[in-house]
Amino acid sequence: MNALVALCHFCELHGPRTLFCTEALHPPSPSPSSHAGAPVPGDRDRDGDREGEGLTMRANSSATQRGEMCEGCRSLPASHPGFMSIDEETGIRFLSHQHPRQPQLFSVVRQACVRSLSCEVCPGREGPIFFGDEQHGFVFSHTFFIKDSLARGFQRWYSIVMVAMDRIYLINSWPFLLRHLRLTIHSLQSTALKVFDNEQGVCPQRSARMNSVFSPAVFPHQRSGNAARSLTSLTQHQNLWASLHSSFSWLLKACGSRLTEKLLEGAPTEDTLVLIERQTEQEEEMSCWEGAEGGCSSSLPHQLQSELGLDILCDNNKLNELPGPKFRSLRHLRQVLGAGEFRQLVWHVLMGNQVIWRGDDPGLIQSAFTVLKSLLPVGCVRSVPLSAQYEEAYKCNFLGLSPDVPIPTHVSASEFSVLVDVSADRRCPTSAVGEEDISLNYQFAISSANTQPTDRGPALLNKLEVALSNENLSVDVVSHCLLCLKEEWMNKVKVLFKFSKVDGRGREDTQKVLALLGATGPGEEDNVRLLKFWMTGLSKTYKSHLMTAVRGGERSPSQ
């Protein structure tokens, strides 16, 4: 990540000062034209290091000559070589010293330091804030106080700033930076608080100051003596700067690798947009819970992840770690259930009905849900993988239950739900059951109050069954075929949504559009139900874009 992290301090005598700075140096990209007559990279790096040290010494010496340097304004002596860590995977070097190596970065960091400790402050003076511009870079700043028994007000003011030129990247990294910088700040504050309590126990400063004689003549000298306390003295941490170097280096590396640019061929799919929206909502909610006063219960983040459909049991990687037999693909599920039972189950999934699996093998139920969820857009999936009680259909359309959980009467009598009871053959131990033996050692009973025929449509299901029944097509080919079918029908959903919901056309015009989309004819009722259900899976980004475009078009003629 092309960014820089710095620790800043507001000195009572000299104002804002940069104490410690960590920057990432990327290895130079090799070019054929640079080989001839080019200096050795090692010599250039050593020259750059000496230049950085010279910059630090020049800054320190000039400040000392003006009487603007004290122990509180200094972290490492000018003769200190600084700290360096090398990422063996990427070859990036992380260098730490009191000031940046390059003169232009020195002025950028200096300006960020002054603004973070003067004018750019959040309410309460402690907390995160974002500021900057295209010329001087953008800054994520977090200000905080450190306890000091000799300071005015018994505390000193610090800030940690991250400077980068990429505004979007820095804003998107806000929750990540806030979470990890708070850990570093809390560690510094708790260590300094212990030192503060020990010093106050030995010599209470509050009573000593109240009993001392105040004189305007000696007040500046008293302040001068109290201002020269370094952060190392306040925390009694001998390896403080090495520890901060490790923390800042990891922060730069982790922040740079958590978000990566991906080249997309064409516009992002609806599934991609929905996943981005859910991830953003999750990070915002997690930040709100972490920033709430008084903390929060540990069950709240887990509940939030379940509501967003991000439960750990639904993750494909975690699914492979679950013991016991599992469904591997739609074709495998069809082979186990049988063609007729499989079509009935998939029909309910595509229509948006609640699919309930009840059994004592969570891993098997999880694998069935993972396979069945691939039939739907991400925005249409609401899953509760394992519950000790029945959950209503508006909360989830995939529900896993234990064998002893009763199904309410109104659900059993509803045509908008389907129940799959899974029972194991007691004559065969569960540990001996393999993936190929699911049909031999488990019994599946599918029941539903639906009376409508499921052998006519929708058209997507008919085409999918043709692909699944063709043994010449591999599982990967069938998966790509299903992906193309979903994209085809999502495009039809977008057209119908624009035509019926946004434009507000009548029933007769809507019927003409359905005929144009190929949704009429045999299985027309099922096709329409599928389209209406899949409308609920459209992303908020797409809906907002459509509404904005329509409103803009309505204003254009009048303008």
Disulfide bonds with the S-S distance in Angstrom:
none
